[in-house]
Amino acid sequence: MQSVAVTGMGIISPIGNTVEEFWSSLKEKKVGIGELTRFDTSAYQVKLAAEVKSFDPLQYMNFKEAKRMELFSQYAVAAASDAIKDANLVLEEEDRTRIGVSVGCGIGSLQILEQAHTKLTTRGPGRVPPLLVPLMITNMAAGNVAIHFNLKGKCTNVVTACATGTHSIGEALRAIQCGDADVMIAGGTEAAISPLGISGFAALTALSTSTDPLHASIPFDKSRGGFVMGEGAGIVVLESMEHAKARGAHILAELAGYGATCDAYHITSPSEDGEGAARAMLLAMKEAGLGVHEVQYINAHGTGTHHNDLFETRAIKKAFGEAAYALNVNSTKSMTGHMLGAAGAAEFIVCVKSVMENYIHATAGFEEAEGEMDLDYTREAVQREVTAAVSNSLGFGGHNGSLLVKKHVE
């Protein structure tokens, strides 16, 4: 398998709309959670969300384009624009039939669905917006990125719930390895903070009902009580190492391994013994040619729900054995909330920054674990050499994904 380089990154998130701002916020333990502002929550038990702030789509596209995209697509195009700039990828000099897109979204636009349903029930079928379907469906994030940048290679949309961003990047890796593309624009996006989105996850008792933003998303802590809904997009530029070096690209890191498995166990809960997630991590390490003692850091799925954090801890122990106790494990969701389909992509970006800077951010709000949960969950930030990092995502339906990021050495 040929090596694949990470050459550019872009992000829209609750703690920053550039990679620099996002990374600085993580270092400062800045929590992007606050009072939910998108709708009146007086009838709702859930009062908090991790909303994107100060986002202006017109910084990235014209008014007509913006009107034909729902928020999840706007986020994807914005993050892709920054990633392409970061990679210094001059599209006019490239064969655009060899540049593909793998951008996923877990849910699509609940907002346009809610609006259309209201019109349907109050004013009749003739009032349903003509663009309802292309505005709503999840694949339009990838489609709009391709259209905006005139990218004519492979264009696909992976939907695996909370593992969407991770699998989208992993499948982009495979597209390059098998020769389908020289360059892939890859990642995930989500914008599902709406009455239906909040109500649906709350009905599953998956969401935190805390009213304290600093102690609402507290992965691995014994007081954890659910996740906080987040939103945004994370997009990276992946290239074959040959292509990146030929154009003199600045290589940020290598995407060296990918593991994808299924628990085949339950529609929402991960497997209790962590077997599926453990296997995903082991597959990623095997592809990278690394042993358990050669990985220093795991960016965990770490949602802050009781089952996820416990079962993921079991998975890490199953995969790494005694070496698990030498790892730093953290959760970016402690500050961003759960960005759903965008989470894995945002956390992949964290792993790239960690191997670049030998820095592992703290799990904000984490104070004390319990029982089996006895790993190092990085209560305070750590400066240590990071030559290899694993990013985990576990999605409803038993979808597990792991990506291994390796430091690039010239």
C-alpha positions as CSV (number, residue, x, y, z in Angstrom):
1,M,0.0,0.0,0.0
2,Q,1.4,3.4,-0.9
3,S,1.8,6.1,1.8
4,V,-0.8,8.8,2.0
5,A,0.0,12.4,3.1
6,V,-2.1,14.9,5.0
7,T,-1.3,18.2,3.3
8,G,-4.2,20.6,4.3
9,M,-6.8,21.0,7.0
10,G,-9.9,23.1,7.6
11,I,-12.5,23.3,10.3
12,I,-15.7,25.0,11.4
13,S,-16.3,24.2,15.1
14,P,-17.9,25.4,18.3
15,I,-14.5,26.6,19.5
16,G,-13.1,28.1,16.3
17,N,-13.6,28.4,12.6
18,T,-10.0,28.1,11.6
19,V,-7.6,25.3,12.5
20,E,-5.4,27.8,14.4
21,E,-8.3,29.1,16.5
22,F,-9.6,25.6,17.1
23,W,-6.2,24.3,18.2
24,S,-5.5,27.3,20.5
25,S,-8.9,26.8,22.1
26,L,-8.1,23.2,22.8
27,K,-4.9,24.2,24.4
28,E,-6.7,26.8,26.6
29,K,-9.4,24.2,27.6
30,K,-12.0,26.5,26.1
31,V,-15.4,24.9,26.3
32,G,-17.7,25.8,23.3
33,I,-20.9,24.8,25.1
34,G,-23.5,27.4,26.0
35,E,-27.2,28.1,26.2
36,L,-29.0,26.8,23.1
37,T,-30.0,29.8,20.9
38,R,-31.5,28.2,17.8
39,F,-35.0,27.8,19.2
40,D,-37.0,28.3,22.4
41,T,-36.0,25.6,24.9
42,S,-38.6,26.4,27.6
43,A,-40.5,23.1,26.9
44,Y,-37.3,21.1,26.6
45,Q,-35.2,19.3,29.3
46,V,-32.0,19.9,27.3
47,K,-30.9,23.6,27.6
48,L,-27.3,23.5,26.2
49,A,-25.6,22.9,22.9
50,A,-22.2,23.5,21.3
51,E,-23.1,25.8,18.5
52,V,-20.8,27.3,15.8
53,K,-20.3,31.0,16.4
54,S,-19.8,33.9,14.0
55,F,-20.1,31.8,10.8
56,D,-20.7,33.8,7.7
57,P,-21.2,31.6,4.6
58,L,-20.6,34.7,2.3
59,Q,-16.9,34.6,3.3
60,Y,-16.7,31.3,1.3
61,M,-19.4,31.5,-1.4
62,N,-21.7,33.9,-3.1
63,F,-25.3,34.6,-2.1
64,K,-26.9,32.4,-4.7
65,E,-24.7,29.4,-3.7
66,A,-25.5,29.9,-0.1
67,K,-29.2,30.0,-0.7
68,R,-29.0,26.6,-2.4
69,M,-27.2,25.0,0.5
70,E,-28.4,24.1,4.0
71,L,-26.1,24.8,6.9
72,F,-24.3,21.4,6.9
73,S,-23.3,21.9,3.2
74,Q,-22.2,25.5,3.9
75,Y,-20.0,24.2,6.7
76,A,-18.4,21.6,4.5
77,V,-17.7,24.0,1.6
78,A,-16.2,26.5,4.1
79,A,-13.9,23.9,5.8
80,A,-12.9,22.5,2.4
81,S,-12.0,25.9,1.1
82,D,-9.6,26.4,4.1
83,A,-8.2,22.9,3.7
84,I,-7.4,23.5,0.0
85,K,-5.8,26.8,0.8
86,D,-3.8,25.2,3.7
87,A,-2.5,22.6,1.3
88,N,-1.5,25.2,-1.2
89,L,-3.3,23.1,-3.8
90,V,-3.6,25.1,-7.0
91,L,-6.6,23.5,-8.6
92,E,-6.0,25.2,-12.0
93,E,-2.7,23.3,-12.2
94,E,-4.2,19.9,-11.3
95,D,-6.1,17.3,-13.3
96,R,-9.4,17.7,-11.6
97,T,-10.6,14.3,-12.8
98,R,-8.0,12.9,-10.4
99,I,-9.2,14.9,-7.4
100,G,-12.1,13.2,-5.5
101,V,-14.4,14.1,-2.6
102,S,-15.3,11.9,0.4
103,V,-17.4,14.0,2.7
104,G,-20.1,12.5,4.9
105,C,-22.9,13.8,7.0
106,G,-24.8,11.7,9.5
107,I,-28.2,13.3,9.4
108,G,-28.5,16.0,6.7
109,S,-30.8,18.9,7.2
110,L,-33.5,18.4,9.8
111,Q,-34.2,22.1,9.7
112,I,-35.5,22.1,6.1
113,L,-37.5,18.9,6.9
114,E,-39.2,20.6,9.9
115,Q,-40.0,23.7,7.8
116,A,-41.4,21.6,4.9
117,H,-43.5,19.4,7.2
118,T,-45.0,22.5,8.8
119,K,-45.9,23.8,5.3
120,L,-47.3,20.5,4.3
121,T,-49.6,20.1,7.3
122,T,-50.7,23.7,7.4
123,R,-50.9,24.8,3.8
124,G,-50.9,21.6,1.8
125,P,-48.5,19.7,-0.5
126,G,-48.3,22.5,-3.1
127,R,-46.4,24.6,-0.6
128,V,-43.5,22.1,-0.1
129,P,-40.3,23.8,-1.3
130,P,-39.2,22.5,-4.7
131,L,-35.6,22.2,-3.4
132,L,-36.6,20.2,-0.3
133,V,-34.9,17.0,-1.3
134,P,-31.5,18.3,-2.6
135,L,-31.3,20.6,0.4
136,M,-32.1,17.8,2.9
137,I,-30.2,14.8,1.8
138,T,-26.8,14.0,3.3
139,N,-24.8,13.5,0.0
140,M,-25.2,17.1,-0.9
141,A,-22.3,18.1,1.3
142,A,-20.0,16.1,-0.9
143,G,-21.8,17.2,-4.0
144,N,-21.6,20.9,-3.1
145,V,-17.9,20.6,-2.3
146,A,-17.3,19.0,-5.7
147,I,-19.5,21.5,-7.6
148,H,-17.9,24.5,-5.8
149,F,-14.4,23.5,-6.7
150,N,-15.2,21.7,-10.0
151,L,-13.7,18.4,-8.7
152,K,-14.6,15.6,-11.2
153,G,-13.0,12.6,-9.6
154,K,-14.7,10.1,-7.3
155,C,-17.3,11.8,-5.2
156,T,-18.9,9.8,-2.4
157,N,-20.8,10.1,0.9
158,V,-20.3,7.8,3.8
159,V,-23.1,7.8,6.4
160,T,-22.3,5.8,9.6
161,A,-23.8,8.1,12.2
162,C,-21.2,9.3,14.7
163,A,-18.4,7.4,12.8
164,T,-19.1,9.2,9.5
165,G,-16.2,11.6,9.5
166,T,-13.7,8.8,10.4
167,H,-15.0,6.4,7.8
168,S,-15.1,9.2,5.1
169,I,-11.4,9.9,5.7
170,G,-10.6,6.1,5.8
171,E,-12.5,5.5,2.5
172,A,-10.6,8.4,1.0
173,L,-7.4,6.7,2.0
174,R,-8.5,3.6,0.2
175,A,-9.4,5.5,-2.9
176,I,-5.9,6.9,-3.2
177,Q,-4.3,3.5,-2.3
178,C,-6.2,1.7,-5.0
179,G,-5.5,4.4,-7.6
180,D,-8.9,5.9,-8.0
181,A,-7.5,9.4,-7.2
182,D,-4.3,11.3,-6.6
183,V,-6.0,13.7,-4.2
184,M,-9.0,13.4,-2.0
185,I,-10.9,16.1,-0.1
186,A,-12.2,14.2,2.9
187,G,-14.1,14.7,6.1
188,G,-17.5,15.1,7.8
189,T,-20.0,17.8,8.5
190,E,-23.2,18.2,10.6
191,A,-25.7,20.8,11.6
192,A,-28.5,19.1,13.4
193,I,-29.1,21.4,16.4
194,S,-32.9,21.7,15.8
195,P,-36.0,20.9,17.7
196,L,-36.3,17.5,16.1
197,G,-32.6,16.7,16.5
198,I,-32.5,17.6,20.2
199,S,-35.8,15.9,20.9
200,G,-34.8,12.7,19.2
201,F,-31.5,12.3,21.0
202,A,-33.1,13.4,24.3
203,A,-35.8,10.7,23.9
204,L,-32.9,8.2,23.8
205,T,-31.7,9.7,27.1
206,A,-28.4,10.2,25.3
207,L,-28.1,14.0,26.0
208,S,-26.8,15.7,29.1
209,T,-29.5,17.7,30.9
210,S,-26.9,19.7,32.8
211,T,-27.3,23.5,32.9
212,D,-23.6,24.1,33.7
213,P,-21.7,24.5,30.4
214,L,-18.4,23.5,32.1
215,H,-19.8,20.3,33.5
216,A,-22.2,19.2,30.8
217,S,-19.8,17.3,28.5
218,I,-17.5,15.4,30.9
219,P,-16.3,12.2,29.2
220,F,-14.8,9.5,31.4
221,D,-15.8,11.3,34.6
222,K,-17.8,9.4,37.1
223,S,-20.5,12.1,37.0
224,R,-20.9,12.0,33.2
225,G,-24.6,12.1,32.2
226,G,-24.7,12.1,28.4
227,F,-23.4,14.1,25.4
228,V,-23.9,17.6,24.3
229,M,-25.0,18.2,20.7
230,G,-22.4,20.0,18.7
231,E,-22.0,20.9,15.0
232,G,-19.5,22.0,12.4
233,A,-17.2,20.4,9.8
234,G,-13.7,19.1,9.5
235,I,-12.1,18.6,6.1
236,V,-8.6,17.4,5.2
237,V,-6.6,17.2,2.0
238,L,-5.1,13.7,1.4
239,E,-2.7,13.0,-1.3
240,S,-0.6,10.1,-2.5
241,M,2.9,10.6,-1.1
242,E,4.2,10.6,-4.7
243,H,1.8,13.4,-5.8
244,A,2.5,15.5,-2.7
245,K,6.2,15.3,-3.1
246,A,6.1,15.9,-6.8
247,R,4.3,19.3,-6.3
248,G,6.5,20.2,-3.3
249,A,3.7,20.1,-0.8
250,H,4.2,20.7,2.9
251,I,3.4,17.3,4.5
252,L,1.7,17.7,7.9
253,A,1.6,14.0,8.7
254,E,0.9,10.6,7.3
255,L,-2.4,8.7,7.4
256,A,-0.8,5.3,7.9
257,G,-3.7,3.0,8.9
258,Y,-7.4,2.5,8.9
259,G,-9.6,0.0,10.6
260,A,-13.4,-0.4,10.1
261,T,-15.4,-3.1,11.9
262,C,-19.0,-3.7,13.1
263,D,-20.1,-4.8,16.6
264,A,-23.3,-6.5,15.1
265,Y,-24.6,-6.1,18.6
266,H,-27.1,-3.3,19.2
267,I,-28.7,-0.3,17.4
268,T,-27.3,2.3,19.8
269,S,-25.0,0.7,22.4
270,P,-21.4,-0.3,21.6
271,S,-20.5,-4.0,22.3
272,E,-20.1,-4.4,26.1
273,D,-16.7,-6.1,25.8
274,G,-15.3,-3.6,23.3
275,E,-14.3,-6.3,20.8
276,G,-15.4,-4.5,17.7
277,A,-13.7,-1.2,18.6
278,A,-10.6,-3.1,19.7
279,R,-10.4,-4.9,16.4
280,A,-10.7,-1.5,14.5
281,M,-7.7,-0.2,16.4
282,L,-5.7,-3.3,15.8
283,L,-6.4,-3.2,12.1
284,A,-5.3,0.4,11.9
285,M,-2.0,-0.5,13.7
286,K,-1.4,-3.5,11.6
287,E,-1.8,-1.5,8.4
288,A,0.6,1.0,9.7
289,G,3.1,-1.7,10.7
290,L,3.1,-0.5,14.3
291,G,2.9,-2.4,17.6
292,V,1.0,-1.4,20.7
293,H,4.0,0.1,22.3
294,E,4.6,2.5,19.3
295,V,1.4,4.5,19.8
296,Q,1.4,7.2,22.5
297,Y,-2.0,8.7,22.2
298,I,-5.7,7.9,21.5
299,N,-8.2,10.5,20.7
300,A,-11.2,8.6,22.0
301,H,-14.8,8.7,20.8
302,G,-15.4,9.7,24.4
303,T,-19.0,11.0,24.2
304,G,-19.7,11.3,28.0
305,T,-22.5,8.7,28.0
306,H,-22.2,5.9,30.6
307,H,-22.0,3.0,28.2
308,N,-19.7,4.6,25.5
309,D,-16.9,5.6,27.8
310,L,-16.9,2.4,29.8
311,F,-17.0,0.1,26.8
312,E,-14.5,2.1,24.9
313,T,-12.1,1.9,27.9
314,R,-12.6,-1.9,27.7
315,A,-11.8,-1.8,24.0
316,I,-8.6,0.1,24.5
317,K,-7.5,-2.4,27.1
318,K,-8.4,-5.3,24.9
319,A,-6.4,-3.9,22.0
320,F,-3.4,-2.6,23.9
321,G,-3.1,-4.9,26.9
322,E,-0.8,-3.5,29.6
323,A,0.5,-0.9,27.0
324,A,-2.9,0.8,27.5
325,Y,-1.6,2.3,30.8
326,A,1.2,4.1,29.0
327,L,-1.2,5.9,26.6
328,N,-2.7,9.3,26.9
329,V,-6.4,9.1,26.2
330,N,-8.5,12.2,25.8
331,S,-11.8,13.4,24.4
332,T,-12.1,16.5,22.2
333,K,-15.8,16.4,22.8
334,S,-15.3,17.7,26.3
335,M,-14.9,21.1,24.6
336,T,-16.7,20.8,21.2
337,G,-19.6,18.7,22.3
338,H,-20.5,15.8,19.9
339,M,-20.3,17.1,16.4
340,L,-21.9,13.8,15.2
341,G,-20.9,13.2,11.5
342,A,-18.2,15.8,11.8
343,A,-16.7,14.5,15.0
344,G,-14.3,12.0,13.6
345,A,-12.9,14.5,11.1
346,A,-12.4,17.2,13.7
347,E,-10.7,14.7,16.0
348,F,-8.5,13.4,13.2
349,I,-7.3,17.0,12.8
350,V,-6.5,17.0,16.5
351,C,-4.4,13.9,16.0
352,V,-2.5,15.5,13.2
353,K,-1.7,18.6,15.3
354,S,-0.7,16.4,18.2
355,V,1.9,14.5,16.1
356,M,3.1,17.8,14.6
357,E,3.6,19.6,17.9
358,N,4.1,16.7,20.4
359,Y,1.2,18.0,22.5
360,I,-1.9,16.3,23.9
361,H,-4.8,18.5,25.0
362,A,-6.6,17.9,28.3
363,T,-10.0,16.4,28.7
364,A,-11.8,19.5,30.0
365,G,-14.1,19.0,33.0
366,F,-12.6,15.5,33.8
367,E,-12.0,15.2,37.5
368,E,-12.3,11.6,38.6
369,A,-13.1,8.2,37.0
370,E,-14.4,5.1,38.6
371,G,-14.0,1.3,38.7
372,E,-12.6,-0.2,35.5
373,M,-12.0,3.3,34.0
374,D,-8.4,3.5,35.2
375,L,-6.6,4.8,32.1
376,D,-4.8,8.1,31.8
377,Y,-7.6,10.3,30.5
378,T,-5.4,13.4,30.4
379,R,-6.8,15.6,33.1
380,E,-4.1,18.2,32.2
381,A,-2.4,18.8,28.9
382,V,0.8,16.8,28.2
383,Q,3.8,17.7,26.2
384,R,5.4,14.4,25.1
385,E,6.7,13.0,21.9
386,V,3.9,11.7,19.8
387,T,5.0,9.7,16.8
388,A,1.7,7.9,16.3
389,A,-1.9,8.6,17.4
390,V,-5.1,6.8,16.9
391,S,-8.5,8.5,16.5
392,N,-11.6,6.4,17.3
393,S,-15.2,6.8,16.3
394,L,-18.1,4.5,17.3
395,G,-21.4,5.0,15.6
396,F,-25.0,3.9,16.3
397,G,-25.6,0.6,14.6
398,G,-22.2,-0.8,15.8
399,H,-20.0,1.1,13.3
400,N,-16.4,1.3,14.5
401,G,-13.7,3.3,12.8
402,S,-10.0,4.0,13.7
403,L,-7.5,6.1,11.9
404,L,-3.8,6.0,12.7
405,V,-1.8,9.2,12.2
406,K,2.0,9.0,12.0
407,K,4.6,11.7,12.2
408,H,6.1,12.4,8.8
409,V,9.9,12.2,8.7
410,E,11.6,13.5,5.6
